[in-house]
C-alpha cells in the first residue's frame, strides 16, 4: 500500500495539535482543539493527541485485530487515567479545563474500509467513478461560526477586538454542546462517546484513494477553493505531494490575511493529511 503523509502546525505556533499515524492496516488522524488560554496543568491539546497516538500504537502492537470501537474506547480510557493522575481532573470537570479532539480511525482489509469518526475531521474515498466524503456533521449543524463569518466579511479582521470577543463567545457557547444531547461529540475523557460515533464500511475499488484530513487541510477545497473538487486534490497529491498542497494553503491564507474573501476561524490552522492507495 502506498502511503503519503504531511502535517504542519500553523505558522507562529510551536505545538501541532494535529496528529496522524498507522499500525499495520489501521490508520488514524486526530485534530486537537487548540485552547484560547493554555491550561495551567500542561496537559493541552498536543499532549492529548500525542498520548492517544501512543495508546493506539501500544494497543495495536498487542492486539492487531482489535475492533475499532474497542480500540478507541481503550485508548480514551487509558489516556483519561493518565490525565487524572497528572491533573486530578476527570470527565466531570469543566470542559474548558480538559483537552479534546476529533478522531478518524479506519482499517483497510480485504478490499473494504471500516471506519469510525468522531467530530468534524474528514475521511474521503475518491475513485475514478465516485467521491464519498464522510464526517460527523453535528458541529457544523450548530452554525456556531456564523457570527465570526459575518464580522470578517464586514472587514473586522482576525486581530480586531470584536473578532476576539466573538471567538470567546463561540468557545463558551460550543462548550455547552460538547458530548451533550442535541450537541456533538468529541474525544475527551469519556469513552462512552465511541458508542455514538459515525461508523460504517465501504467496499474499496481499484483506483481508490483514501484520505484522512484535518480541517486545516480540507481548507484547500471547502474554504479556500484552491481545487475545484476532491478528485482534483487527489490529482495534485499524486503529482506534487502533500507538502506542496499545504504550501499552497499557506500562501492562500496569507493572501487573504483579514479573512474577508474566505471567512474562517483563524488566518491559519494546523494542517494534516494521510493519503492511502490500497493494493486491490
Secondary structure, 3 states (H helix, E strand, C coil): CEEEEEEECCCCCCCCCEEEEEECCEEEEEEECCCCCCCCCCCCHHHHHHHHHHHHHHHHHHCCCCCHHHHHHHHHHHHHHHHHHHHCCCCCCCHHHCCCECEEEEEEECCEEEEEEECCCEEEEEECCEEEEECCCHHHHCCCCHHHHHHHHCCCCCCCHHHHHHHHHHHHHHHCCECCCCCECCECCCHHHHHHCEEEEEECCCCCEEEEECHHHHHHHHCCCCCCCHHHHHHHHHHHCHHHHHHHHHHHHHHCCCCCCCCCCCCCCCEEEEEEECCC
